[in-house]
Amino acid sequence: MAESAWRKMRLGEALARPALRLRAGRALALGPLCDHCLGRLFAEVDTGLANADRGRAVREAVGAGPPDGACGLCADLFLALDAWTDRAVRALVGWEFATFAVASHPDPAVVAREERLWAEVGGDLAEPHKQAFNRLLGIRLCQAVGRETDLRDPDVTVVADHAAGRADLDVKPLFLRGAYRKLVRGLPQCRWRTWPASVQQVIAEPLRRAAQGEDDFFHGCGREDTDVRCLAPRPFILEVRRPRRRRLDWSALADEIARSGRVEVSGLEPCGREEVARLKALRPEKTYRAVVRLAADVDEAALGRLAGLAGLVRQRTPVRVLRRRSDLVRRRQVRAVTWRRLDPRTVELEVRAQAGTYIKELISGDGGRTRPSVAEVLGVPAECAELDVVAFHA
């Protein structure tokens, strides 16, 4: 009979079939089986029954008595569910979570015995012991801790190591999104061993401390150079690893970060892991304000030529980043350039440009690696003395 047909039958009806009774008898002849494991062998028959109930019915139908000693397949794993529940509950003490799941590292010896049994009598109707164990432990934990299971994206996963007799936790990171403003120069975005502080540290330390996390990872929507201020809110996501707390006072934490005087955050809130990929895919145009020092005086007519920078710019990888980036020619669009003179040799520029445009090299020309440039258009050497990000454009 086809497997699909077995599923539609009640257990009593199915066991009236010689083939199924023969399978049960052969399985029991190979060694003692607990009711859970005997029932799992026929899990696809009469799926409304629990495995243990199904196993008792099968045993009765073939006239077999209770197992003589420990189960020869699971070694009484299913009879120890109370102990496993206690281990899991103890492992969860001190962790804040709304949802959980159960996973297992099965004992290789049990897996091998299960595969041998299926090879001998057939496993087409069976449920693996790992799957059955996880489900039963999950049901007990729901009752014990008053939380719901979530098999797709749980806050914590209880990992039962069957061979070691130990329950460990796999804790989902806490993902927090927001936007930061960097108010000072001399601060890299991410932790850097040669710098005493970073935007990441200023934001992450109070958040990680409040969440009682073990580590953190910073995801930014691009980054500004260490010596560049970011006066417009730049989106970011902070990932806190193994957090014990998930419900935090976001407003109070934003105030604590602002008291650093170096970084401000806004819109701080939890988000999902999938938001990291969305953040990394963003390529917003940006507007920059730059203070430009010129090597010689220029007249108003020369400054007027700066409007010609709007358009296509070809930028070969700047010399300053060649050690960590491929030497390529990139084509970027400069959308608009405005300026005002500060003194005979100083100009303030405002530049709106496509994501990935090197603004410092747009000013200096980088020895001809960026064309056109402010230096080329004005006909005098030019350098970027100060640079700020002042707007992000969706």
N, C-alpha and C positions, 0 to 999 in steps of 0.2 A: 504493500500500500504506500502511496506517495506521502511524503512528509506533510504536505498541506492538508491531506485528508485526516491524518492523525490529530492535527490541531483542532479540528472541528468536532471531535468526539469527546464525550464524557469519559472520565477515567474508567469507570466500571465497564462501559461498553468496549473501550479500547482493550482492556485487559482480558476480555472474552476472546480476543483474537490470539490464536496460537503463537504468532510471530512475536508479539509483545511479551507474552508470558515466557516464551523461550528466552528472550533477551534478559528479562529479569532473573530467571533462574541461572543463566550462565554468569551473570554479573555476581550474584550472591555466592556462586560456587567458587569464584576466584579469591574470595576472602571476605572478612566481615565488613559490612558497610553500614554507617549510621543512617538514620531515616533521612537526614538532609541530603546525603550523597546519593542514596538510592532514589530519592525523589527527583534530584537534579538530573538524573539520567533520563527522565521522562518529562522534563520541564515544559516541552512544547505540547504535551497532552493535557487537556483540561487546565488551561492556564489560569483559571480562577482560584486554584488551590495553592497553598504554600508548599514549598518543597518537602518540609517535614511531614505534613499531612499526606501529601502524595506518596511519600516513601512508606508511611505506615499502611496505606491502602494497598500499595503494590506488594508489600511483605505479606499482608493478610491474604491477598488474592492468590499468591503462589504457595501459601502454607508454610512460610518461613518464620522462624522464631526471631527474637531480638538478637542483635549482634553479640558474639561471644568475645568480649574484650573491646579494646579501642578500635575505632574505624580504621581499616587498612588503607583507606585513601587519604582522608584529611587529617588523620591522627587526632580526631575529636576537636578540630578547629571550631566547628559550629557549636559544640557544647560549651565552649569557652567565651561565648559572646558577652556574657555578663562581665567577665574580667576585662575583655577588650573595651567594653563601654566605659568601665572605670578608668582604664588607662587613657582613653581619649578625653574624658571629662577632665582628668587631672592635667593633661597636656594643654587644654584650652583655658585653664584658669589664668586670669590676668590679661587676656587678649580680648579686645573689643571687636565684635564682628556681627554682621546682620545675617549673613548666609554662610553656609559651609558645604563641603563635599567630602566624600570618603574615597581614598585610593589605597592600593595595596602593593607591597612588594611581596609576591607569593614565594613560598618556600620552593626552591627548584625541585626538591625531592617529591613534593606533592604534585607539582605540575607533571613530572615524569610519570608518576603513578596514574594520574588522570588520563594522560595521553595513551598509556598502555591499555587501560581499561576500555577507552573508546575504540582503540584499534582492535581489541578482542571482540567486543559486543556491538559496536556501532555508537557513534556520538552525534548522529544527526538530530536527535531530539533533546540533547543535553544542554545544560547551562554550565559554563565554566565556574569553578568554585570561587575564583576571585570575584567575579561579577555578583554571585549570590552573597558572598560575605560582605562586600561593600554595600549592597542594598540593605541587608539586615542590620548592619552596624549603623547605617545612616538613619534607619527608622528608629532605632533605640536612642540615638543621639538627639534626634528631633524632640523626643519626649524628655530627655534628660536635661537639655540646655535651653529648650524653648525657642529654637531658631529653625529657619527653613533651609532646606537643601537647594543648591543652585549648581547644577552639573556643568554649566557653561562658563560661568565667571564668578566663582565663590570668593568671599573675602579670605577664607582660610580653607585649606584642605588637610584633613587628618590623614596621615600616611601610616598605614599599619604595616610594620615589618614582621611578617609571620614567623620567619625563622628566628629573629632576634627577640620576639615577644615585646616589641617596643612600638609606641605610637608617637610619631613626630608630627610637626606642623610645617606645611608649605604655605607661607603667608603672602597674599597678594599685595604688591606695592600700593601705596596711597598716591594717586596722581592728582596734583593740584595745578589748576591753570590760573593765569592772571596776566598782567602786563606790568613791566617795570620801567621806571625812569632812572637813568644813571646820571646823577647830578654833579659828579666830580670827574676829573681826569686821573689817569694813573691807576685804573681799576680794570683788570681783565674781566671778561664775562664768566669764565669757568675757572675752577681751581687750577692753579699753575704753581709748580713747586718753587719757582724762582720769585713768586710774588707772595707777600704776607696775607693778602686779602683778595677777594673777588666778589663780583655781583652774586655768584652762586652762594658763597659763604654768608654774605650779609642776609640773603633771603632764606637760605636753607637752615642755618643753625637754629633760629628760633622755631621754625616749623618742625624740623626733625626732633628738637627737644620736646616740643609740645606733643608730638605724635609718639614719642618714645621709640623712634626708629633707630635702626642700626647704621644706615648709610643713606646717601642720596645721590641722585643723578639729575643733571640739568639739561633740559631740551629747550633751545631757543629758536625763534624765528629769525635765523641769521644772527650775526653778531657785529658789534662795532669794535674798532681797534681800542686798545688799552687807553690811548691818549685822547679818545673821542668821547664826548658826552652824548648821551641819548636822552634828549629832552622830550621826545614824543614817546608815548607808551609802546614798548616792544612786547609782543606776546611771548609767553614762555609757559612751559609745564615743568613742574618739579616732581620728581619721582622719589618718594621716601620708601626705602627698603625695610621690610619687616616691621611695620608700625604696630604698636600695641594699642594706640588710640586712633580713632578715625573721625570722631565728631569733635571739632575744635572751634574755638572762637575766632573766626576769620578776621573780624574787624579789629579785635585786640591785637592779633598777630600783625596785621598791616600797620597798626600804630607803632608797634615795637620796632618793626623794620624801618619805618620812617624816622624814628628817633636816632638812627645811625647817622643821619645827615648826609648820607652818600647815595642811598637808593630809596625809592618809593615804589610801592606796589598798589595796584587797583584790581578790582574784579576777582579777588581771590576766592576760589571755590573748587570743590572736588570735581573730577571728570573721569572718563573712562580711558583705558589704555589705547583705544582706537584713536583718541584725539591727538596722540603724539604723531601718528602718520599724517593726519590732516595738517598739523602745525608745520611739519617738515615740508609739506607740499606747497605751502604759501610762498609766493614770490612777489611781495608788494613793491611797488615803486616807492621811492623815498625822496624827501626833500631835505637837502643839507644846507647849512649855513657855514661858510668858510671865511676866515680871515687870511688874505693872501698878501705876502710880502714880495715886492718887486725889486729887482736889482738896480733899476733906473726909473726916473720919472717918465710917465706916459701922459699924453694929452687926451682930451675928451674924445677926439676922433679915433684914437687907438682903442680906448675903452669901448667905443661903440661897436667895434668888431667882435666883442665878446658874444653878441647875439648870434654870431655865426657858429658858435659851439653847439647850438641846438641841432640835433640830427644824429646821424650815425657816427659812432666813435669806434675805432679799432684799438684794442688794448692787448698787447702781448703781456703775458704774466709778469707782474712787477718784479724787479730784482729783489726787493725786500722779502718776497714770499717764495722765491724760486726753490728754496731748500725744502719746502713742504708741498709745493703744487707743481703740476706739470707745466712745461713751457709751451703754452698755446696762445693763439691769437683769438681773442673774444670780441664779438661785435655787440655793442650795447647802444641803446638809444638814450640820448640826452633830450629830455622833453622841453625844458625851458631853462634859461639863465637870465638872472637879473643881477644888478650890481649897484653899489654906491661907493664913492670914494671916501676914505677915512682920512687920508693925508696924501701928499704927492706920491708916496711909494707903498701905500697900503690900500687895499680894496676889500670890501666885504661882498662876497658872492652868495647868491642863493641859487641852488641848482636842484632841479627835479630830474631824476634819472631812473632808468630801468634797474631792477634788482641785479646785483652783481657788478655794478659799475665801480671801478676804483677811482674815488674822487681825488685823493691826493695826487695820483698820477695824471688825472685829467687836468690838474693844475700845473704840475711840474713838467709833464711830458715824459719823465722817466728816461731821459737820454734818447728820445725818439721812439720809445717802445709804445707810447700812447700818442695817437694822432687823430684829429687835431687836439691841441691842448691850449690852456691859457698862455703858457710861455710862448708857444709857436704863434698864436694869434696876435699877441702883443709885441712879439719880437724881442722880449727881454726875459732873462731867467726869472722864474717865479717859484715860490714855495708856499705850501700850506702851513701857516703858523698855528691856526686853531681850526677845529672842525667839530660841528655838532649835527646830530640827526634831529630835525625839527618837525617832521611829519612822516607818517606812513599812509600810503594810499592803497585802498583795496583794489 
